[in-house]
Amino acid sequence: MDIALTDAERMLMLWLAKEEESQYGECYGDTLDSLIEKGLAQVRENSGLDNSFIAKGQDRMYWAVSLTDRGRERVRNINEA
């Protein structure tokens, strides 16, 4: 079954797909929360000091965010449409 996405969710998913991980502070908000609830994105908690980003810190804004396998599959479907 295909999960319905808003334009904002599609745009954020395409943006997240450009990198292996992004920083939470770059993309947090209702749209990311919705993608997480739908199982399409995930936050790697407490990863602010253990990531490949230049900026590091213990605050949630530094945590790593990525698409789940299900999210990556959905991006492939978006790109094929």
Contact map, one row per residue, 1 for C-alpha under 8 A:
111000000000000000000000000000000000000000000000000000000000000000000000000000000
111100000000000000000000000000000000000000000000000000000000000000000000000000000
111110000000000000000000000000000000010000000000000000000000000000000000000000000
011111000000000000000000000000000000000000000000000000000000000000000000000000000
001111111100000000000000000000000000000000000000000000000000000000000000000000000
000111111100000000000000000000000000000000000000000000000000000000000000000000000
000011111110000000000000000000000000000000000000000000000000000000000000000000000
000011111111000000000000000000100000000000000000000000000000000000000000000000000
000011111111100000000000000000110110000000000000000000000000000000000000000000000
000011111111110000000000000000000000000000000000000000000000000000000000000001000
000000111111111000000000000000000000000000000000000000000000000000000000000000000
000000011111111100000000001000110000000000000000000000000000000000000000000000000
000000001111111110000000000000000000000000000000000000000000000000100010001000000
000000000111111111000000000000000000000000000000000000000000000000000000001000000
000000000011111111100000000000000000000000000000000000000000000000000000000000000
000000000001111111111100000000000000000000000000000000000000000001100000000000000
000000000000111111110000000000000000000000000000000000000000000001100001001000000
000000000000011111110000000000000000000000000000000000000000000000000000000000000
000000000000001111111100000000000000000000000000000000000000000000000000000000000
000000000000000111111100000000000000000000000000000000000000000001000000000000000
000000000000000100111110000000000000000000000000000000000000000111100000000000000
000000000000000100111111011000000000000000000000000000000000000111000000000000000
000000000000000000001111111000000000000000000000000010000000111110000000000000000
000000000000000000000111111100000000000000100000000000000001111110000000000000000
000000000000000000000011111100000000000000000000000000000001111000000000000000000
000000000000000000000111111100000000000000000000000000000000100000000000000000000
000000000001000000000111111110010000000000000000000000000000000000000000000000000
000000000000000000000001111111111000000000000000000000000000000000000000000000000
000000000000000000000000001111111000000000000000000000000000000000000000000000000
000000000000000000000000000111111100000000000000000000000000000000000000000000000
000000011001000000000000000111111110000000000000000000000000000000000000000000000
000000001001000000000000001111111111000010000000000000000000000000000000000000000
000000000000000000000000000111111111100000000000000000000000000000000000000000000
000000001000000000000000000001111111110000000000000000000000000000000000000000000
000000001000000000000000000000111111111110000000000000000000000000000000000000000
000000000000000000000000000000011111111111100000000000000000000000000000000000000
000000000000000000000000000000001111111100000000000000000000000000000000000000000
001000000000000000000000000000000111111110000000000000000000000000000000000000000
000000000000000000000000000000000011111111000000000000000000000000010110000000000
000000000000000000000000000000000011111111000000000000000000000000111111000000000
000000000000000000000000000000010011011111100000000000000000000011110010000000000
000000000000000000000000000000000001001111110000000000000000000011110000000000000
000000000000000000000001000000000001000011111000000000000000001111000000000000000
000000000000000000000000000000000000000001111110000000000000001110000000000000000
000000000000000000000000000000000000000000111111000000000001001100000000000000000
000000000000000000000000000000000000000000011111100000000101001000000000000000000
000000000000000000000000000000000000000000011111111000000100011100000000000000000
000000000000000000000000000000000000000000001111111000011111111100000000000000000
000000000000000000000000000000000000000000000111111000011100010000000000000000000
000000000000000000000000000000000000000000000011111100000000000000000000000000000
000000000000000000000000000000000000000000000011111110010000000100000000000000000
000000000000000000000000000000000000000000000000011111000000000000000000000000000
000000000000000000000010000000000000000000000000001111110000000000000000000000000
000000000000000000000000000000000000000000000000000111110000000000000000000000000
000000000000000000000000000000000000000000000000000011111000010000000000000000000
000000000000000000000000000000000000000000000001101011111100010000000000000000000
000000000000000000000000000000000000000000000001100000111110010000000000000000000
000000000000000000000000000000000000000000000111100000011111011000000000000000000
000000000000000000000000000000000000000000000001000000001111111000000000000000000
000000000000000000000001100000000000000000001101000000000111111000000000000000000
000000000000000000000011110000000000000000000001000000000011111000000000000000000
000000000000000000000011100000000000000000000011100000111111111100000000000000000
000000000000000000000011100000000000000000111111000000000111111110000000000000000
000000000000000000001111000000000000000000111011001000000000011111000000000000000
000000000000000000001111000000000000000011110000000000000000001111100000000000000
000000000000000110011100000000000000000011100000000000000000000111110000000000000
000000000000100110001000000000000000000111000000000000000000000011111111000000000
000000000000000000000000000000000000001111000000000000000000000001111111000000000
000000000000000000000000000000000000000100000000000000000000000000111111100000000
000000000000000000000000000000000000001100000000000000000000000000111111110000000
000000000000100000000000000000000000001110000000000000000000000000111111111000000
000000000000000010000000000000000000000100000000000000000000000000111111111100000
000000000000000000000000000000000000000000000000000000000000000000001111111110000
000000000000000000000000000000000000000000000000000000000000000000000111111111000
000000000000110010000000000000000000000000000000000000000000000000000011111111100
000000000000000000000000000000000000000000000000000000000000000000000001111111110
000000000000000000000000000000000000000000000000000000000000000000000000111111111
000000000100000000000000000000000000000000000000000000000000000000000000011111111
000000000000000000000000000000000000000000000000000000000000000000000000001111111
000000000000000000000000000000000000000000000000000000000000000000000000000111111
000000000000000000000000000000000000000000000000000000000000000000000000000011111
